[in-house]
Amino acid sequence: MSSPDPQVRAARNLTDPSPESTPEEKRPRSPGGRGPVVAVTGAATGIGELLTAHLAASDAIKQVIAIDERRGEVSEATWHVLDVRDPAIAEKLRGADVVVHLALDLDLETDPAARTAYNVRGTQTVLTAAAAVGVHRVVLCTSAMVYGALADNDVPLSEDAELRATAEATGVGDLLEIERLGRRAPRAHPGLNVTVVRPTVLVGGTDTALTRYFESPRLLVVAGSRPTWQFCHVEDLVTALEYAALEKIDGEFAVGCDGWLEQEEVEEL
């Protein structure tokens, strides 16, 4: 992937609860700063937890609203415990300027129908709820897999390349549908903007189907193919998501390190 903007490319490569708190909410310290109020879904684990902690420590962010099905460990955020498919999420998003939607199930061991129901319905609900309460930007995080792993792909592949993955590819159908919802939302809800962030293969402490693939004693590839691999460190993804939340980038962006590795090089690591 490539970017004409070195600053953006670098970003890609890259208090106690109140006595009045309820079991569902945990009040943070008083908001500070003059930046945006950012809501993060899927905030208790994984990339969501890392981003929530990062934003909560940033002087550029006024307040962080954290949403998940359980309360996380970032005490500086305002916590709301609920399923993102619940329409009640609209009231939890009220007052937010930006929503970063990271509540996705990308575990290939999950029942496919249940996974799709969660991912698609959750994204639909978040987009609709955000528009209803005046949020002006939603950031979606999908994957560079939406470009499709085809033998005739250019190397490197431009981030504005056509999305040629098929819904039949394992785990990719949900991501394609999420992107379709993201493209449609600004037309259905004037005033709502959508930014899409597409990381390459994540490394750096996350457990995914792809990281488990690389841990296998033998890496399997399709006969006759010569796959190339591009990686993205989780900290670089967090930085890119912060850029999107601060509206320093717009549109659709791939996130990954410069360069790539051939299959043989990966096997030697």
KOLDRENZA-189718 format. One record per atom (N, C-alpha, C): atom name; x, y, z. Coordinates in steps of 0.2 Angstrom, whole numbers, m for minus. Each point is the difference from the previous one (the first is absolute). Last residue first. Layout:
KOLDRENZA-189718
SITE   name       x       y       z
SITE     CA       X       Y       Z
...
end
This chain:
KOLDRENZA-189718
SITE   name       x       y       z
SITE      N      58     m83      46
SITE     CA      m1       4       6
SITE      C      m1      m4       6
SITE      N       1      m7     m23
SITE     CA       6       0       3
SITE      C       0       3       7
SITE      N     m19      m1     m15
SITE     CA       1      m7       3
SITE      C       7       0       4
SITE      N      m6      20     m12
SITE     CA      m5      m1       6
SITE      C       2      m7       3
SITE      N      10       5     m20
SITE     CA       3       4       5
SITE      C      m4      m1       7
SITE      N      m7     m10     m20
SITE     CA       6      m3       2
SITE      C       3       4       6
SITE      N     m19       9     m11
SITE     CA      m2      m6       4
SITE      C       6      m4       3
SITE      N       3      26      m5
SITE     CA      m2      m6      m4
SITE      C      m2      m5       5
SITE      N      m2      26       7
SITE     CA       4      m6       0
SITE      C      m3      m5      m5
SITE      N       0      29       2
SITE     CA      m4      m7       1
SITE      C       5      m5       0
SITE      N      m3      30       2
SITE     CA       3      m6      m3
SITE      C      m4      m6       2
SITE      N      m4      20      16
SITE     CA       3       0      m7
SITE      C       3      m6      m2
SITE      N     m20      m1      18
SITE     CA       7       2      m1
SITE      C       2       1      m7
SITE      N     m26       4       6
SITE     CA       5      m6       1
SITE      C       7       3      m1
SITE      N     m28       6      m4
SITE     CA       5       1       5
SITE      C       4      m6       1
SITE      N     m19      14     m18
SITE     CA       3      m7       2
SITE      C       5       2       5
SITE      N     m23      14      m6
SITE     CA       7       0       1
SITE      C       2      m7       2
SITE      N     m22      18      m9
SITE     CA       2      m7       1
SITE      C       8      m1       0
SITE      N     m14      23       7
SITE     CA      m1      m4      m5
SITE      C       2      m8       2
SITE      N      12      21      12
SITE     CA      m7      m1      m2
SITE      C       0      m5      m6
SITE      N      17      12      21
SITE     CA      m1      m4      m6
SITE      C      m7      m1      m1
SITE      N       5      13      18
SITE     CA       6       1      m4
SITE      C       1      m3      m6
SITE      N     m17      m1      20
SITE     CA      m1       3      m7
SITE      C       6       3      m4
SITE      N      m3     m12      22
SITE     CA       2       7       0
SITE      C      m1       3      m7
SITE      N      m3     m23       3
SITE     CA      m5       3       5
SITE      C       1       8       0
SITE      N      15     m13     m14
SITE     CA      m7       0      m3
SITE      C      m5       4       5
SITE      N      22      m4       7
SITE     CA       0       5      m5
SITE      C      m7       1      m3
SITE      N       3     m17      15
SITE     CA       0       6       4
SITE      C       0       6      m5
SITE      N       3     m22      m8
SITE     CA      m7       1       2
SITE      C      m1       7       4
SITE      N      21      m7      m7
SITE     CA      m4       2      m6
SITE      C      m7       1       2
SITE      N      15      m7      17
SITE     CA       2       7      m2
SITE      C      m5       2      m6
SITE      N      m2     m22       7
SITE     CA      m2       4       5
SITE      C       1       8      m2
SITE      N      10     m17     m13
SITE     CA      m7       0      m1
SITE      C      m3       5       5
SITE      N      22      m4       3
SITE     CA      m1       4      m6
SITE      C      m7       1      m2
SITE      N       6     m15      18
SITE     CA       1       7       2
SITE      C      m1       5      m6
SITE      N      m1     m24      m4
SITE     CA      m6       3       4
SITE      C       1       7       2
SITE      N      13      m9     m22
SITE     CA       1      m1       8
SITE      C      m6       3       3
SITE      N       2     m11     m25
SITE     CA      m1       6       4
SITE      C       0      m1       7
SITE      N       9     m11     m26
SITE     CA      m2      m1       7
SITE      C      m2       7       3
SITE      N       2     m16     m25
SITE     CA       1       7       3
SITE      C      m3       0       7
SITE      N       8     m20     m21
SITE     CA      m3       2       7
SITE      C       2       7       2
SITE      N      m3     m18     m23
SITE     CA       4       5       3
SITE      C      m4       2       6
SITE      N      m1     m23     m17
SITE     CA      m3       5       4
SITE      C       6       5       3
SITE      N      m3     m18     m20
SITE     CA       6       3       3
SITE      C      m3       6       4
SITE      N     m10     m25     m12
SITE     CA      m1       8       1
SITE      C       7       2       4
SITE      N      m5     m23      m8
SITE     CA       1       4      m5
SITE      C       0       8       1
SITE      N     m13     m17      17
SITE     CA       5      m2      m5
SITE      C       1       5      m6
SITE      N      m8       8      25
SITE     CA      m3      m3      m6
SITE      C       6      m2      m5
SITE      N       6       0      26
SITE     CA      m2       5      m6
SITE      C      m3      m4      m5
SITE      N       8      m3      28
SITE     CA      m3      m2      m6
SITE      C      m1       5      m5
SITE      N      18      m4      21
SITE     CA      m5       5      m3
SITE      C      m2      m3      m6
SITE      N       9     m12      24
SITE     CA       1       0      m8
SITE      C      m5       5      m3
SITE      N       2      m2      24
SITE     CA       6      m3      m2
SITE      C       2       0      m7
SITE      N     m16      19      11
SITE     CA      m1      m7      m2
SITE      C       7      m3      m1
SITE      N      m6      23       5
SITE     CA       3      m4       6
SITE      C       0      m7      m2
SITE      N     m10      16     m14
SITE     CA       7       1       0
SITE      C       4      m4       5
SITE      N     m24       0      m1
SITE     CA       3      m3      m6
SITE      C       7       1       0
SITE      N     m11      11      17
SITE     CA       0      m8       1
SITE      C       3      m3      m6
SITE      N      m5      22      m2
SITE     CA       6      m1       4
SITE      C       1      m7       2
SITE      N     m19       6     m12
SITE     CA       6       1      m4
SITE      C       7      m1       4
SITE      N     m22      m1      10
SITE     CA       1      m6      m4
SITE      C       6       1      m4
SITE      N       1      14      22
SITE     CA      m5      m1      m6
SITE      C       2      m6      m4
SITE      N       8      16      23
SITE     CA      m1      m7      m2
SITE      C      m6      m1      m5
SITE      N      19      20       9
SITE     CA      m6      m2      m2
SITE      C      m1      m7      m2
SITE      N      21      12       5
SITE     CA      m4      m2       6
SITE      C      m7      m1      m1
SITE      N      15       7     m18
SITE     CA       2       4       6
SITE      C      m5      m1       5
SITE      N      m5      m1     m27
SITE     CA       5      m3       4
SITE      C       1       4       6
SITE      N     m18      m3     m23
SITE     CA       2       3       6
SITE      C       5      m4       4
SITE      N      m6       4     m27
SITE     CA       0      m5       5
SITE      C       3       3       7
SITE      N     m10      18     m14
SITE     CA       2      m6      m3
SITE      C       1      m5       6
SITE      N     m19      21       0
SITE     CA       7      m2       1
SITE      C       2      m7      m3
SITE      N     m18      21      m4
SITE     CA       1      m7      m2
SITE      C       8      m2       2
SITE      N     m21      20       5
SITE     CA       7      m2       1
SITE      C       1      m7      m2
SITE      N     m19      21      m5
SITE     CA       1      m7       0
SITE      C       8      m1       1
SITE      N     m21      20       5
SITE     CA       7      m1      m2
SITE      C       1      m8       1
SITE      N     m22      18      m3
SITE     CA       3      m6       2
SITE      C       7      m1      m3
SITE      N     m21      20       7
SITE     CA       6      m2      m4
SITE      C       2      m7       3
SITE      N     m24      16       1
SITE     CA       4      m6       3
SITE      C       6      m1      m5
SITE      N     m17      15      m6
SITE     CA       4       3       5
SITE      C       4      m5       4
SITE      N     m21      m9     m14
SITE     CA       4       6      m1
SITE      C       3       4       6
SITE      N      m9     m25      m5
SITE     CA       0       5       5
SITE      C       4       6      m1
SITE      N      m3     m18     m16
SITE     CA      m6       0       4
SITE      C      m1       5       5
SITE      N      20      m1     m13
SITE     CA      m6       2      m4
SITE      C      m7      m1       3
SITE      N      21      m6      11
SITE     CA      m1       8      m1
SITE      C      m5       2      m4
SITE      N       3     m24       4
SITE     CA      m2       4       6
SITE      C      m1       7      m1
SITE      N       9     m18     m15
SITE     CA      m7       2      m1
SITE      C      m2       5       5
SITE      N      22     m10       0
SITE     CA      m1       5      m6
SITE      C      m7       2      m1
SITE      N       5     m15      18
SITE     CA       3       6       1
SITE      C       0       5      m6
SITE      N      m9     m22      m1
SITE     CA      m4       4       4
SITE      C       3       7       1
SITE      N      12     m15     m12
SITE     CA      m6       2      m4
SITE      C      m4       4       4
SITE      N      18     m10      11
SITE     CA       2       6      m4
SITE      C      m5       2      m5
SITE      N      m4     m19      13
SITE     CA       1       6       5
SITE      C       2       6      m4
SITE      N      m2     m20     m11
SITE     CA      m7       2       1
SITE      C       1       7       5
SITE      N      19     m12      m6
SITE     CA      m2       3      m6
SITE      C      m7       3       2
SITE      N      10     m13      17
SITE     CA       3       7      m1
SITE      C      m2       3      m6
SITE      N      m9     m21       5
SITE     CA      m2       5       5
SITE      C       3       7      m2
SITE      N       7     m19     m13
SITE     CA      m6       3      m2
SITE      C      m3       5       5
SITE      N      21     m12       3
SITE     CA       0       6      m4
SITE      C      m7       3      m1
SITE      N       6     m22      11
SITE     CA       1       6       4
SITE      C       0       6      m3
SITE      N       5     m20     m16
SITE     CA      m1      m1       7
SITE      C       1       7       4
SITE      N      m9      m1     m25
SITE     CA       7       0       3
SITE      C      m1       0       8
SITE      N     m18       4     m16
SITE     CA       1      m7       2
SITE      C       7      m1       3
SITE      N      m7      21      m9
SITE     CA      m4      m1       7
SITE      C       1      m8       2
SITE      N      19      13     m15
SITE     CA      m7      m3      m1
SITE      C      m3      m2       7
SITE      N      20      19     m10
SITE     CA      m1      m6       4
SITE      C      m8      m2      m1
SITE      N      12      19     m10
SITE     CA      m2      m5      m4
SITE      C      m1      m7       4
SITE      N       1      29      m1
SITE     CA      m1      m5       5
SITE      C      m2      m7      m4
SITE      N      16      21     m10
SITE     CA      m7      m3       0
SITE      C       0      m6       6
SITE      N      18      20       2
SITE     CA      m1      m6      m4
SITE      C      m7      m2       1
SITE      N      13      17      12
SITE     CA      m6       2      m4
SITE      C      m2      m5      m5
SITE      N      20      m2      13
SITE     CA      m6       0       5
SITE      C      m6       2      m3
SITE      N      21     m13     m13
SITE     CA      m3       7       2
SITE      C      m6       0       4
SITE      N      20     m19      m2
SITE     CA      m7       1      m2
SITE      C      m2       7       2
SITE      N      26      m9      m6
SITE     CA      m5       1       5
SITE      C      m7       1      m3
SITE      N       4     m13     m12
SITE     CA       4       0       6
SITE      C       5       6       0
SITE      N     m26      m9     m12
SITE     CA       7       3       0
SITE      C       3       0       6
SITE      N     m17     m19      m8
SITE     CA       1       6       4
SITE      C       6       3      m2
SITE      N      m8     m22      m8
SITE     CA       1       6      m4
SITE      C       0       7       3
SITE      N      m5     m21      11
SITE     CA       6      m1      m3
SITE      C       2       6      m4
SITE      N     m16       2      21
SITE     CA      m1      m2      m7
SITE      C       7       0      m2
SITE      N     m14       5      22
SITE     CA       6      m3      m1
SITE      C       0      m4      m6
SITE      N     m15      22      11
SITE     CA       0      m7      m4
SITE      C       7      m2      m1
SITE      N     m10      20      12
SITE     CA       3       1      m7
SITE      C       0      m7      m4
SITE      N      m7       2      23
SITE     CA      m5       2      m5
SITE      C       2       1      m7
SITE      N      14      m4      20
SITE     CA      m2      m6      m4
SITE      C      m6       1      m5
SITE      N      11      16      16
SITE     CA       2       0      m7
SITE      C      m2      m6      m4
SITE      N     m15       9      21
SITE     CA       6      m4      m1
SITE      C       2       1      m8
SITE      N     m16      14      19
SITE     CA      m1      m7      m3
SITE      C       7      m3      m1
SITE      N     m13      21      14
SITE     CA       6      m3      m1
SITE      C      m1      m7      m3
SITE      N     m13      26       3
SITE     CA       0      m7      m1
SITE      C       7      m3      m1
SITE      N     m12      24      10
SITE     CA       6      m3      m3
SITE      C      m1      m8       0
SITE      N     m16      24       0
SITE     CA       1      m7       2
SITE      C       6      m3      m3
SITE      N     m12      27       5
SITE     CA       5      m5      m4
SITE      C       0      m7       4
SITE      N     m14      19       7
SITE     CA       1       2      m7
SITE      C       5      m5      m4
SITE      N     m21      m1      20
SITE     CA       7      m1      m1
SITE      C       2       1      m7
SITE      N     m23       2      10
SITE     CA       5       6      m2
SITE      C       7      m2      m1
SITE      N     m20     m14       6
SITE     CA       2       4       5
SITE      C       5       5      m2
SITE      N      m8     m16     m15
SITE     CA      m6       2       3
SITE      C       1       5       6
SITE      N      17     m11     m13
SITE     CA      m3       5      m4
SITE      C      m6       3       4
SITE      N      11     m18      10
SITE     CA       5       5      m1
SITE      C      m3       6      m3
SITE      N     m12     m21       0
SITE     CA       0       4       7
SITE      C       4       6       0
SITE      N       1     m14     m19
SITE     CA      m7       3       0
SITE      C       0       4       7
SITE      N      19     m12      m4
SITE     CA       0       5      m5
SITE      C      m7       4       1
SITE      N       4     m19      14
SITE     CA       4       5       2
SITE      C       0       6      m5
SITE      N     m12     m20      m5
SITE     CA      m3       4       6
SITE      C       4       6       2
SITE      N       8     m14     m18
SITE     CA      m7       3      m2
SITE      C      m2       4       6
SITE      N      18     m14       5
SITE     CA       2       6      m4
SITE      C      m6       4      m3
SITE      N      m4     m20      12
SITE     CA       3       5       4
SITE      C       2       6      m4
SITE      N      m9     m18     m12
SITE     CA      m5       3       4
SITE      C       3       5       5
SITE      N      15     m13     m12
SITE     CA      m4       4      m5
SITE      C      m5       4       4
SITE      N      14     m15      12
SITE     CA       4       5      m3
SITE      C      m5       5      m4
SITE      N     m10     m19      11
SITE     CA       3       5       5
SITE      C       3       6      m4
SITE      N      m8     m18     m13
SITE     CA      m6       3       3
SITE      C       3       6       5
SITE      N      16     m15     m10
SITE     CA      m3       5      m5
SITE      C      m6       4       3
SITE      N       9     m17      13
SITE     CA       5       5      m1
SITE      C      m2       5      m4
SITE      N     m14     m19       3
SITE     CA       0       4       6
SITE      C       5       6      m1
SITE      N       0     m16     m17
SITE     CA      m6       4       0
SITE      C      m1       4       6
SITE      N      19     m14      m2
SITE     CA       0       5      m5
SITE      C      m6       4       0
SITE      N      11     m11      22
SITE     CA      m5      m2      m5
SITE      C      m1       5      m5
SITE      N      24       0      11
SITE     CA      m7       1       2
SITE      C      m5      m2      m5
SITE      N      24      m1      m2
SITE     CA      m3      m6       3
SITE      C      m7       2       3
SITE      N      15      16     m11
SITE     CA      m3      m4      m5
SITE      C      m3      m7       3
SITE      N       2      26      10
SITE     CA       2      m7       1
SITE      C      m3      m5      m5
SITE      N      m3      25       3
SITE     CA       3      m3      m6
SITE      C       3      m6       1
SITE      N     m19      19      10
SITE     CA       3      m7       1
SITE      C       3      m3      m6
SITE      N      m4      27      10
SITE     CA      m1      m5      m5
SITE      C       3      m7       2
SITE      N      m2      26       8
SITE     CA      m3      m6       3
SITE      C      m2      m5      m6
SITE      N      10      23      m1
SITE     CA       5      m6       0
SITE      C      m3      m6       3
SITE      N      m5      27      m9
SITE     CA      m3      m6       1
SITE      C       4      m6      m1
SITE      N       0      28       7
SITE     CA       5      m5      m4
SITE      C      m3      m7       2
SITE      N     m10      26      m1
SITE     CA      m1      m7       3
SITE      C       5      m4      m4
SITE      N      m4      28       6
SITE     CA       2      m5      m4
SITE      C      m1      m7       3
SITE      N      m8      20      10
SITE     CA       1       3      m6
SITE      C       2      m5      m5
SITE      N     m16      m2      23
SITE     CA       6      m2      m3
SITE      C       1       4      m7
SITE      N     m19       1      14
SITE     CA       5       5       2
SITE      C       7      m2      m3
SITE      N     m18     m19       2
SITE     CA      m2       7       0
SITE      C       6       4       3
SITE      N      m1     m24      m2
SITE     CA       4       3      m4
SITE      C      m2       8      m1
SITE      N     m12     m16      14
SITE     CA       7       0       2
SITE      C       5       4      m4
SITE      N     m23      m3      m7
SITE     CA       0       5       6
SITE      C       7       0       3
SITE      N      m4     m15     m17
SITE     CA      m1       7      m3
SITE      C       1       5       6
SITE      N      m1     m24       3
SITE     CA       7       2      m1
SITE      C      m1       8      m2
SITE      N     m18     m16       2
SITE     CA       1       5       6
SITE      C       7       3      m1
SITE      N      m8     m17     m15
SITE     CA      m2       7      m2
SITE      C       1       5       6
SITE      N      14     m24      m3
SITE     CA      m6       3       4
SITE      C      m1       7      m2
SITE      N      18     m14      m8
SITE     CA      m6      m1      m4
SITE      C      m6       3       4
SITE      N      22      m1      10
SITE     CA      m1       6      m5
SITE      C      m6      m1      m5
SITE      N       2      m8      26
SITE     CA       1      m3      m6
SITE      C      m1       6      m6
SITE      N       7       6      26
SITE     CA      m5      m2      m4
SITE      C       2      m3      m7
SITE      N       9      16      22
SITE     CA       0      m7      m1
SITE      C      m6      m2      m4
SITE      N      16      23       4
SITE     CA      m7      m2       0
SITE      C       1      m7      m2
SITE      N      18      20      11
SITE     CA      m2      m7      m3
SITE      C      m8      m1       0
SITE      N      21      20      m1
SITE     CA      m7      m1       2
SITE      C      m3      m6      m3
SITE      N      27       5       5
SITE     CA      m5       1      m4
SITE      C      m7      m1       3
SITE      N      22      m2      11
SITE     CA      m1       7      m2
SITE      C      m6       1      m5
SITE      N       8     m21       9
SITE     CA      m4       3       5
SITE      C      m1       7      m3
SITE      N       5     m24     m11
SITE     CA       3       7      m1
SITE      C      m5       5       4
SITE      N      m2     m25      m3
SITE     CA       5       2       5
SITE      C       1       8       0
SITE      N     m24     m12      m9
SITE     CA       7      m1       0
SITE      C       4       3       5
SITE      N     m26     m11      m2
SITE     CA       4       6       1
SITE      C       8      m2      m1
SITE      N     m19     m12     m14
SITE     CA       2       0       6
SITE      C       4       6       1
SITE      N     m10      m3     m20
SITE     CA      m5      m4       4
SITE      C       3      m2       7
SITE      N       5      24     m13
SITE     CA       2      m7      m1
SITE      C      m5      m4       4
SITE      N       9      27      m5
SITE     CA      m5      m5      m1
SITE      C       2      m7      m1
SITE      N       9      27       8
SITE     CA       2      m7      m2
SITE      C      m7      m4       1
SITE      N       9      27      m4
SITE     CA      m6      m4       2
SITE      C       2      m7      m2
SITE      N      15      23       5
SITE     CA      m1      m6      m3
SITE      C      m6      m4       3
SITE      N      10      28      m3
SITE     CA      m3      m6       4
SITE      C      m1      m6      m4
SITE      N      13      19      m8
SITE     CA      m4       3       6
SITE      C      m2      m5       4
SITE      N      22       0     m16
SITE     CA      m7      m3       1
SITE      C      m3       3       6
SITE      N      23       4      m6
SITE     CA      m4       3      m6
SITE      C      m7      m3       0
SITE      N      17      m5      16
SITE     CA      m2       6       1
SITE      C      m4       3      m6
SITE      N       3     m27       8
SITE     CA       2       6      m5
SITE      C      m3       6       2
SITE      N      m3     m22      10
SITE     CA       6       3       3
SITE      C       2       6      m5
SITE      N     m19     m14      m5
SITE     CA      m1       3       7
SITE      C       6       4       3
SITE      N       1     m12     m21
SITE     CA      m3       6       0
SITE      C      m2       4       6
SITE      N      12     m21       0
SITE     CA       4       5      m4
SITE      C      m4       6       0
SITE      N     m11     m19       9
SITE     CA       5       3       4
SITE      C       4       5      m3
SITE      N     m16     m10     m13
SITE     CA      m3       4       5
SITE      C       5       2       5
SITE      N       7     m14     m17
SITE     CA      m1       7      m3
SITE      C      m4       4       6
SITE      N       6     m22       5
SITE     CA       6       4      m2
SITE      C      m2       7      m2
SITE      N     m17     m16       3
SITE     CA       3       2       6
SITE      C       6       5      m1
SITE      N     m10      m9     m19
SITE     CA      m5       5       3
SITE      C       3       2       7
SITE      N      11     m17     m12
SITE     CA       1       6      m3
SITE      C      m4       6       3
SITE      N      m1     m21      15
SITE     CA       3       0      m7
SITE      C       2       7      m2
SITE      N     m20      m1      18
SITE     CA       5      m5      m2
SITE      C       4       2      m6
SITE      N     m18      13      10
SITE     CA       3      m4       6
SITE      C       6      m4      m1
SITE      N     m15      14     m15
SITE     CA       5       4       3
SITE      C       4      m4       6
SITE      N     m19      m1     m19
SITE     CA       5      m5       1
SITE      C       6       2       4
SITE      N     m11      20     m10
SITE     CA      m3      m6       1
SITE      C       5      m5       0
SITE      N       2      27       5
SITE     CA       3      m6      m3
SITE      C      m4      m6       2
SITE      N      m2      29      m2
SITE     CA      m3      m6       3
SITE      C       4      m6      m4
SITE      N       6      28       5
SITE     CA       1      m6      m4
SITE      C      m3      m6       3
SITE      N       1      29      m1
SITE     CA      m2      m6       5
SITE      C      m1      m6      m5
SITE      N      17      21      m5
SITE     CA      m6      m3      m1
SITE      C      m2      m5       6
SITE      N      16      21       5
SITE     CA       0      m4      m6
SITE      C      m7      m4       0
SITE      N      11      15      17
SITE     CA      m5       3      m4
SITE      C      m1      m4      m7
SITE      N       8      m5      28
SITE     CA       2       1      m7
SITE      C      m6       3      m4
SITE      N      m5     m16      21
SITE     CA       4       6      m1
SITE      C       2       1      m7
SITE      N     m19     m13      19
SITE     CA       3       1      m7
SITE      C       4       6       0
SITE      N      m3     m13      23
SITE     CA      m4       5      m4
SITE      C       4       0      m7
SITE      N       2     m23      11
SITE     CA       1       6       2
SITE      C      m3       5      m4
SITE      N     m13     m22      m2
SITE     CA       7       2       0
SITE      C       1       7       4
SITE      N     m19     m21       3
SITE     CA       1       7      m2
SITE      C       8       2       0
SITE      N     m16     m23      m5
SITE     CA       6       2       4
SITE      C       2       7      m2
SITE      N     m23     m18      m2
SITE     CA       4       5      m2
SITE      C       5       2       5
SITE      N     m16     m18       2
SITE     CA       1       0      m8
SITE      C       5       6      m2
SITE      N      m7      m4      23
SITE     CA       4      m6      m2
SITE      C       1       0      m8
SITE      N      m3      24      12
SITE     CA      m4      m6       0
SITE      C       4      m6      m2
SITE      N       6      25      12
SITE     CA       1      m5      m6
SITE      C      m5      m6       1
SITE      N       5      19      16
SITE     CA      m7      m1      m4
SITE      C       1      m5      m5
SITE      N      19       7      13
SITE     CA      m5      m4       4
SITE      C      m6      m1      m3
SITE      N      21       3     m16
SITE     CA      m4       4       4
SITE      C      m5      m5       5
SITE      N      24      m8     m10
SITE     CA      m7       1      m2
SITE      C      m3       4       5
SITE      N      26       3      m6
SITE     CA      m4      m4       4
SITE      C      m7       1      m2
SITE      N      19       6     m17
SITE     CA      m2       2       7
SITE      C      m4      m5       3
SITE      N      68     m23    m139
SITE     CA       2       1       6
SITE      C      m3      m6       5
SITE      N      m3       8     m19
SITE     CA       5      m5       1
SITE      C       1       0       8
SITE      N     m15      15      m8
SITE     CA      m3      m6      m2
SITE      C       5      m6       2
SITE      N       6      23       2
SITE     CA      m5      m2       5
SITE      C      m3      m7      m1
SITE      N      15       9     m15
SITE     CA       4      m1       6
SITE      C      m5      m2       5
SITE      N      m9       7     m20
SITE     CA       3      m6      m1
SITE      C       4      m2       6
SITE      N      m9      21      m1
SITE     CA      m5      m5       1
SITE      C       2      m7       0
SITE      N      15      18      m4
SITE     CA      m2       0       7
SITE      C      m5      m5       1
SITE      N       8       3     m22
SITE     CA       5      m4       4
SITE      C      m3       0       7
SITE      N     m14       1     m23
SITE     CA       1       4       6
SITE      C       5      m3       5
SITE      N      m9     m11     m20
SITE     CA       4       6      m2
SITE      C       2       5       6
SITE      N      m3     m28       0
SITE     CA      m4       6       1
SITE      C       4       6      m2
SITE      N      m3     m29      m2
SITE     CA       4       6      m1
SITE      C      m4       6       2
SITE      N       2     m30       1
SITE     CA      m4       6       0
SITE      C       4       6       0
end
